[in-house]
């Protein structure tokens, strides 16, 4: 759906859409995955704007004042570059 906003980079009309996922890091560097994030996105250059209420929620998440209702546990692969560089 078309937005009233114009892209500041290229001047095209923005579109209302949702990002399937967006990672916000807290101030203690804990990642929080946000799903179905509403944004304004430029179909021409890909520039993304977050609405003010979304940006405010991100700030609450960063300061850990936001109540996170659902949590999942996932394994994230890690490797040591020291070992790779030593060999």
C-alpha positions in Angstrom: 0.0 0.0 0.0 1.4 3.4 -0.9 2.5 5.9 1.8 2.2 9.6 1.9 6.0 9.8 2.4 8.6 10.4 -0.2 12.0 8.8 0.0 14.7 11.4 1.0 17.3 9.4 -1.1 15.6 9.1 -4.4 12.2 10.9 -4.2 10.0 7.9 -4.9 6.8 7.3 -3.0 7.3 4.9 0.0 5.2 1.8 0.5 3.7 0.5 3.8 5.0 -3.0 4.4 6.4 -5.2 7.1 9.9 -6.6 7.8 9.5 -10.3 8.6 12.2 -9.9 11.3 14.5 -7.2 12.6 17.1 -7.6 15.3 17.3 -5.0 18.1 20.3 -5.1 20.5 19.7 -4.1 24.1 22.2 -1.8 25.8 23.7 -4.9 27.3 24.1 -6.3 23.8 21.3 -8.9 24.1 19.7 -9.5 20.7 15.9 -9.4 20.5 14.3 -10.5 17.3 11.2 -8.5 16.4 8.7 -10.1 14.0 6.4 -8.4 11.5 7.8 -4.9 12.0 5.8 -2.2 10.2 7.9 0.1 8.1 7.8 2.5 5.2 10.1 1.1 2.4 11.2 2.7 -0.9 10.5 0.3 -3.8 13.3 2.1 -5.8 16.3 2.2 -3.5 15.3 0.1 -0.6 15.5 2.9 2.1 13.5 2.0 5.2 11.8 4.3 7.7 10.5 3.1 11.0 7.3 4.9 12.2 7.7 6.9 15.4 5.8 4.4 17.5 8.0 1.5 16.3 11.2 3.5 17.0 9.9 4.2 20.5 9.2 0.5 21.1 12.8 -0.3 19.9 14.1 2.2 22.5 12.0 0.4 25.2 13.5 -2.9 24.1 17.0 -1.4 24.1 16.6 -0.1 27.7 15.0 -3.4 28.7 11.7 -1.8 29.8 9.7 -3.7 27.2 7.9 -6.8 28.4 8.9 -9.7 26.1 6.2 -12.3 26.3 7.6 -15.0 24.1 11.2 -16.4 24.2 12.8 -19.1 22.2 16.2 -20.7 22.6 18.4 -21.2 19.6 21.9 -22.3 19.0 24.2 -19.8 17.2 27.4 -21.2 15.7 30.7 -19.7 16.9 34.2 -20.2 15.8 37.6 -19.1 17.1 39.6 -17.1 14.6 42.7 -17.6 16.8 42.7 -21.3 15.8 42.2 -20.6 12.2 44.9 -18.0 12.0 47.4 -20.1 14.0 47.3 -23.0 11.6 
